[in-house]
């Protein structure tokens, strides 16, 4: 059994439920998130699955039932979602995955909540059966998570629904209770109660990238100011590319060209220019825009979303383009010029057997062959740093690239071609 959730359906559901969190609606928010793209409301996925399984008739004539869904990977719009009826697994190729349980027996949890966090009046004009009430409550649940607590940076991990016709909670108000397990850990236990329903749900504070303020030392400043060639930063709008751009703009004497695709950059300096660059669509614009320079320093920071645990043809295609084909093409554009080409790699490529690691290893070997008297290529295997690629639910105090560069002489030699 299959179903789709389109962008329009996601938008309509955000209006219906009141959950207008940008992670479901805004392409740029999704692109800059842990997921790398917009994601479907988990409650909408659950509602669609229950409808397709024709659970509504069973629920409407049951005195007691239990439904549990565990979201193990996010679902995206406009891609087929499959339900295996025998195992109740919900999956989406290369993306979403969830497990579903449906039982006749309740499963109440012994979690103590000290106070109500939120309540909502139940629409007294609605005359609903059990399934329609459940849908209404799920809409209230997603509104609470996406707009109230945790709010902007939130995600639903699981939902456990108990219905029992002997339960007698308020018929006029929906109450929601929340309790964070540990202050420093982003997991939150929640309970929603209304009439004959108790719904437990676990949420997380979705990790967000926080850029640290860092003051670089005079030694690093002097190295930057001594650069005499025009500087080109491919991928200057986020991650390491953005950090490098902020460092290099200290130099007011050489042209600095930064490229961006989805994230715009705003900077007003006479020596700074920006190029809108989609490597798949208009990579050759670099050749045209930079043709008047006789020498260049090119720093390549373009990347796709890295999925270490995902091995499929689509990701391999992306990796080959971003880490091999695009860099080679850029180098070939300027084979008649004197260039210095910096290429970042990772210290972890020898520690994993992922598609990403294998492509990166090949990239290092291939790029080295393009080095000659006119073209110097420096490859640096970077330690784990604070970027959106390294966001995780477990909070880690990772250093910024600027911090490492300021202290690490090996990094400085590679970056500045000493």
C-alpha positions as CSV (number, residue, x, y, z in Angstrom):
1,X,0.0,0.0,0.0
2,X,1.4,3.4,-1.0
3,X,0.6,7.1,-0.5
4,X,2.1,10.4,-1.2
5,X,2.2,13.7,0.7
6,X,2.7,16.7,-1.6
7,X,4.0,20.1,-0.7
8,X,0.5,21.5,-1.0
9,X,-0.9,18.8,1.3
10,X,1.8,19.7,3.8
11,X,0.9,23.4,3.5
12,X,-2.9,22.7,3.9
13,X,-2.2,20.5,6.9
14,X,-0.1,23.3,8.5
15,X,-3.1,25.6,8.2
16,X,-5.5,22.9,9.5
17,X,-3.4,21.9,12.5
18,X,-1.8,25.3,13.2
19,X,1.7,23.8,13.1
20,X,3.4,26.4,10.8
21,X,6.9,25.4,11.8
22,X,9.2,26.4,8.9
23,X,10.8,22.9,8.9
24,X,7.7,21.8,7.1
25,X,7.2,24.7,4.8
26,X,10.3,26.6,3.9
27,X,12.9,25.1,1.6
28,X,15.8,27.1,3.0
29,X,15.0,26.2,6.6
30,X,14.9,22.6,5.6
31,X,18.2,22.9,3.6
32,X,20.0,24.3,6.6
33,X,18.6,21.8,9.1
34,X,19.8,18.5,10.3
35,X,17.6,16.9,7.6
36,X,18.9,18.9,4.6
37,X,15.4,19.4,3.3
38,X,11.8,20.1,4.3
39,X,10.1,17.3,6.2
40,X,6.5,16.1,6.5
41,X,4.5,16.5,9.7
42,X,4.8,13.1,11.5
43,X,1.2,13.3,12.6
44,X,0.1,13.7,9.0
45,X,2.1,10.6,8.1
46,X,0.4,8.7,10.9
47,X,-3.1,9.9,9.9
48,X,-2.6,8.9,6.3
49,X,-1.3,5.5,7.3
50,X,-4.2,4.8,9.6
51,X,-6.7,5.8,6.9
52,X,-5.1,3.6,4.4
53,X,-5.1,0.7,6.8
54,X,-8.8,1.4,7.4
55,X,-8.3,1.5,11.1
56,X,-11.1,4.1,11.5
57,X,-13.9,1.5,11.5
58,X,-12.1,-0.7,14.1
59,X,-11.5,2.3,16.4
60,X,-15.0,3.6,16.2
61,X,-16.4,0.3,17.5
62,X,-13.7,-0.5,20.1
63,X,-13.9,0.0,23.8
64,X,-10.1,0.0,24.1
65,X,-7.2,0.3,21.7
66,X,-3.5,1.2,21.6
67,X,-1.5,2.7,18.7
68,X,2.2,3.4,18.7
69,X,4.4,4.9,16.0
70,X,8.2,5.3,16.3
71,X,9.8,7.7,13.8
72,X,13.2,6.4,13.0
73,X,13.9,8.6,10.0
74,X,12.2,11.7,8.6
75,X,9.7,11.6,5.7
76,X,9.8,14.1,2.8
77,X,7.3,15.5,0.3
78,X,6.5,14.2,-3.1
79,X,8.0,10.7,-2.7
80,X,6.1,7.4,-2.4
81,X,5.5,6.2,1.1
82,X,5.0,2.5,1.5
83,X,3.1,0.6,4.2
84,X,3.8,-3.1,4.7
85,X,0.5,-4.4,6.0
86,X,1.9,-7.6,7.6
87,X,4.7,-5.9,9.5
88,X,3.2,-2.3,9.8
89,X,6.4,-0.7,8.7
90,X,6.2,2.6,7.0
91,X,9.1,3.5,4.7
92,X,10.2,5.8,2.0
93,X,13.1,5.0,-0.3
94,X,16.3,6.9,0.8
95,X,14.3,8.8,3.5
96,X,11.5,8.1,5.9
97,X,11.1,5.0,8.2
98,X,8.7,4.4,11.0
99,X,7.3,1.4,12.8
100,X,3.6,1.1,13.8
101,X,1.9,-1.0,16.4
102,X,-1.9,-1.4,16.8
103,X,-3.2,-3.4,19.7
104,X,-6.5,-3.9,21.6
105,X,-4.9,-3.6,25.0
106,X,-3.8,-0.2,26.6
107,X,-0.3,0.5,27.6
108,X,-0.2,3.2,30.3
109,X,3.1,4.7,31.4
110,X,4.1,5.5,34.9
111,X,5.5,9.0,34.3
112,X,4.9,11.7,36.8
113,X,4.2,15.1,35.4
114,X,4.3,17.9,38.0
115,X,2.2,20.5,36.2
116,X,0.2,21.3,33.1
117,X,2.2,23.0,30.4
118,X,-0.6,23.8,28.0
119,X,-4.3,23.4,27.5
120,X,-6.7,24.0,24.6
121,X,-10.5,24.2,24.5
122,X,-12.1,21.4,22.5
123,X,-14.2,22.8,19.7
124,X,-17.7,22.2,21.2
125,X,-19.3,22.5,17.8
126,X,-17.7,19.3,16.6
127,X,-19.6,16.1,16.8
128,X,-17.0,13.4,16.2
129,X,-16.5,9.7,16.4
130,X,-13.4,8.1,18.0
131,X,-11.2,8.3,14.9
132,X,-12.2,11.9,14.1
133,X,-11.4,12.9,17.7
134,X,-8.0,11.2,17.4
135,X,-7.2,13.1,14.3
136,X,-8.2,16.3,16.0
137,X,-6.0,15.5,19.0
138,X,-3.1,14.7,16.7
139,X,-3.5,18.1,15.1
140,X,-3.4,19.8,18.5
141,X,-0.3,17.7,19.4
142,X,1.7,18.8,16.4
143,X,0.7,22.4,16.9
144,X,2.0,22.2,20.5
145,X,5.3,20.6,19.5
146,X,6.0,22.8,16.4
147,X,4.8,26.1,17.7
148,X,4.9,26.0,21.6
149,X,7.3,23.4,23.1
150,X,10.0,22.7,22.0
151,X,8.8,25.1,19.2
152,X,11.0,26.2,16.3
153,X,13.7,23.5,16.7
154,X,11.6,20.5,17.5
155,X,10.9,17.0,16.3
156,X,8.6,14.1,17.3
157,X,10.2,10.8,18.1
158,X,7.2,8.7,19.0
159,X,3.5,8.8,19.7
160,X,1.6,6.3,21.9
161,X,-2.1,6.5,21.8
162,X,-4.4,4.9,24.5
163,X,-8.1,4.9,24.2
164,X,-10.4,3.5,26.9
165,X,-14.1,4.2,27.1
166,X,-13.8,3.9,30.9
167,X,-11.4,6.9,31.2
168,X,-13.2,10.1,32.1
169,X,-11.0,13.2,31.5
170,X,-12.3,16.6,30.6
171,X,-14.7,16.8,27.6
172,X,-14.2,20.6,27.3
173,X,-10.4,21.0,27.5
174,X,-7.3,19.2,26.1
175,X,-4.5,19.2,28.6
176,X,-0.8,18.6,27.7
177,X,1.9,17.9,30.3
178,X,5.7,18.0,29.5
179,X,8.8,17.0,31.4
180,X,12.4,17.2,30.2
181,X,14.3,14.2,31.3
182,X,17.7,15.9,31.9
183,X,18.3,19.6,31.5
184,X,21.4,19.1,29.3
185,X,19.8,16.4,27.2
186,X,17.2,17.3,24.5
187,X,14.6,14.6,25.1
188,X,11.2,15.6,26.5
189,X,8.4,13.3,27.7
190,X,4.8,14.5,27.1
191,X,1.3,13.5,27.9
192,X,-2.0,14.7,26.3
193,X,-5.3,13.9,28.0
194,X,-8.8,14.4,26.7
195,X,-12.0,12.5,27.4
196,X,-11.2,8.8,26.8
197,X,-7.7,9.4,25.5
198,X,-4.2,9.4,27.0
199,X,-1.5,10.1,24.4
200,X,2.1,9.8,25.4
201,X,4.6,11.4,23.0
202,X,8.4,11.9,23.1
203,X,9.9,15.0,21.5
204,X,13.4,16.3,21.0
205,X,14.9,19.7,20.7
206,X,16.3,19.6,17.2
207,X,20.0,20.5,17.1
208,X,20.8,23.9,15.5
209,X,24.1,25.3,14.4
210,X,25.4,27.9,16.7
211,X,28.4,29.8,15.4
212,X,30.8,30.8,18.1
213,X,32.3,34.2,18.3
214,X,36.1,33.9,18.0
215,X,38.8,36.4,17.9
216,X,41.8,35.3,15.8
217,X,45.4,36.0,16.7
218,X,47.7,38.6,15.1
219,X,49.8,35.9,13.5
220,X,46.8,34.5,11.5
221,X,45.7,38.1,10.6
222,X,49.2,38.8,9.2
223,X,49.1,35.6,7.1
224,X,45.8,36.7,5.6
225,X,46.9,40.2,4.9
226,X,50.0,38.9,3.0
227,X,48.0,37.1,0.4
228,X,48.5,38.8,-3.0
229,X,46.4,36.6,-5.4
230,X,42.7,37.0,-5.9
231,X,40.8,34.7,-3.6
232,X,37.9,32.5,-4.8
233,X,35.8,30.6,-2.2
234,X,33.5,28.0,-3.7
235,X,30.6,27.6,-1.2
236,X,31.2,30.8,0.8
237,X,27.7,31.0,2.3
238,X,27.8,28.3,4.9
239,X,30.0,26.0,7.0
240,X,33.8,26.2,6.6
241,X,33.4,28.3,3.4
242,X,31.6,31.0,5.4
243,X,34.2,30.9,8.1
244,X,37.0,31.3,5.5
245,X,35.2,34.2,3.9
246,X,34.9,36.0,7.2
247,X,38.6,35.5,7.8
248,X,39.7,36.5,4.3
249,X,37.7,39.7,4.2
250,X,40.4,41.1,6.6
251,X,42.5,41.4,3.5
252,X,41.2,44.7,1.8
253,X,43.8,44.7,-1.0
254,X,42.9,41.7,-3.2
255,X,39.7,40.7,-5.0
256,X,37.6,38.2,-2.9
257,X,35.0,36.3,-4.9
258,X,32.5,34.1,-3.0
259,X,30.0,31.8,-4.5
260,X,26.6,30.9,-3.0
261,X,23.6,28.8,-4.1
262,X,20.7,28.8,-1.7
263,X,22.1,30.9,1.2
264,X,22.7,34.5,0.2
265,X,25.6,36.5,1.5
266,X,25.5,40.2,2.3
267,X,28.7,42.1,2.5
268,X,29.6,45.6,1.2
269,X,33.3,46.0,0.4
270,X,34.8,47.2,-2.8
271,X,37.1,44.2,-3.1
272,X,34.3,41.6,-2.5
273,X,32.0,40.2,-5.1
274,X,29.5,37.3,-5.1
275,X,28.5,34.8,-7.8
276,X,25.3,32.8,-7.7
277,X,26.5,29.4,-8.6
278,X,24.6,26.1,-9.0
279,X,27.4,23.6,-9.8
280,X,24.9,21.4,-11.7
281,X,23.5,24.2,-13.9
282,X,26.0,27.0,-14.4
283,X,29.5,25.9,-13.3
284,X,31.0,27.4,-16.5
285,X,30.1,30.9,-15.2
286,X,33.3,30.7,-13.2
287,X,35.4,30.5,-16.3
288,X,33.8,33.6,-17.7
289,X,33.7,35.7,-14.4
290,X,37.4,34.9,-13.6
291,X,39.0,35.0,-17.0
292,X,40.8,38.4,-16.4
293,X,42.9,37.1,-13.5
294,X,46.3,35.6,-14.2
295,X,46.6,33.9,-10.9
296,X,44.0,32.6,-8.4
297,X,43.7,31.1,-4.9
298,X,40.7,28.7,-5.0
299,X,39.2,27.3,-1.9
300,X,36.7,24.5,-2.6
301,X,34.0,24.0,0.1
302,X,31.0,22.9,-2.0
303,X,29.4,19.8,-0.6
304,X,26.2,17.7,-0.7
305,X,24.4,16.5,2.4
306,X,26.6,13.8,3.8
307,X,24.8,10.5,4.8
308,X,27.4,8.2,6.3
309,X,24.8,5.4,6.8
310,X,23.1,5.7,3.5
311,X,24.5,3.7,0.6
312,X,22.7,4.2,-2.7
313,X,23.3,5.1,-6.3
314,X,21.8,8.6,-5.9
315,X,24.2,9.6,-3.1
316,X,27.2,8.1,-4.8
317,X,26.3,10.1,-7.9
318,X,26.2,13.3,-5.7
319,X,29.4,12.5,-4.0
320,X,31.2,11.8,-7.3
321,X,30.1,15.1,-8.7
322,X,30.8,17.3,-5.6
323,X,34.1,15.7,-4.6
324,X,35.6,14.7,-7.9
325,X,33.9,15.9,-11.1
326,X,33.2,19.5,-10.1
327,X,36.7,20.2,-8.6
328,X,38.3,18.7,-11.7
329,X,36.2,20.8,-14.0
330,X,37.0,24.0,-12.0
331,X,40.7,23.2,-12.2
332,X,40.5,22.6,-15.9
333,X,38.9,26.0,-16.5
334,X,42.1,27.7,-15.3
335,X,44.8,25.3,-16.6
336,X,46.5,28.3,-18.4
337,X,46.7,30.3,-15.2
338,X,48.8,30.0,-12.1
339,X,46.4,28.6,-9.4
340,X,46.6,27.4,-5.8
341,X,43.7,25.0,-5.1
342,X,42.7,24.0,-1.6
343,X,40.6,20.9,-1.1
344,X,39.2,19.8,2.3
345,X,39.0,16.1,3.2
346,X,38.3,14.3,6.5
347,X,40.4,12.3,9.0
348,X,37.5,9.9,9.3
349,X,37.7,8.5,5.7
350,X,40.0,5.7,6.8
351,X,37.8,4.9,9.8
352,X,34.6,4.1,7.9
353,X,33.6,2.1,4.8
354,X,30.8,4.4,3.7
355,X,30.2,5.5,0.1
356,X,31.2,9.0,1.3
357,X,34.6,7.8,2.6
358,X,35.3,5.7,-0.5
359,X,34.6,8.6,-2.8
360,X,36.7,11.0,-0.8
361,X,39.7,8.6,-0.9
362,X,39.4,8.3,-4.6
363,X,39.1,12.1,-4.9
364,X,42.3,12.6,-3.0
365,X,44.2,10.3,-5.4
366,X,42.7,11.7,-8.5
367,X,43.2,15.4,-7.6
368,X,46.9,14.9,-6.8
369,X,47.4,13.9,-10.5
370,X,46.3,17.4,-11.6
371,X,49.1,19.1,-9.7
372,X,51.8,20.6,-11.9
373,X,54.1,23.7,-12.1
374,X,51.1,26.0,-12.6
375,X,48.6,24.2,-10.4
376,X,49.4,23.6,-6.7
377,X,46.8,21.4,-4.9
378,X,46.7,21.2,-1.1
379,X,44.5,18.6,0.5
380,X,43.9,18.8,4.2
381,X,42.2,16.1,6.2
382,X,40.1,18.0,8.8
383,X,39.1,16.9,12.3
384,X,35.4,17.0,13.2
385,X,34.3,20.6,13.5
386,X,31.2,22.6,14.3
387,X,29.2,22.6,11.0
388,X,25.6,21.7,10.1
389,X,27.0,18.4,8.6
390,X,28.0,17.4,12.2
391,X,24.7,18.3,13.9
392,X,23.4,15.5,16.2
393,X,20.9,15.1,19.1
394,X,23.9,14.5,21.4
395,X,25.3,17.9,22.1
396,X,29.0,18.2,21.5
397,X,31.3,21.1,22.1
398,X,33.0,20.9,18.7
399,X,35.6,23.6,17.8
400,X,35.0,25.9,14.9
401,X,37.3,25.7,11.8
402,X,38.6,29.2,12.7
403,X,39.7,28.0,16.2
404,X,41.6,25.0,14.7
405,X,43.2,27.1,12.1
406,X,44.4,29.7,14.6
407,X,46.2,27.1,16.7
408,X,47.2,24.4,14.2
409,X,50.4,25.2,12.2
410,X,49.7,22.2,9.9
411,X,46.4,23.6,8.9
412,X,47.9,27.0,8.3
413,X,50.6,25.6,6.0
414,X,48.0,23.9,3.9
415,X,45.5,26.8,3.8
416,X,48.1,29.5,3.1
417,X,50.3,27.3,0.8
418,X,53.4,28.0,2.9
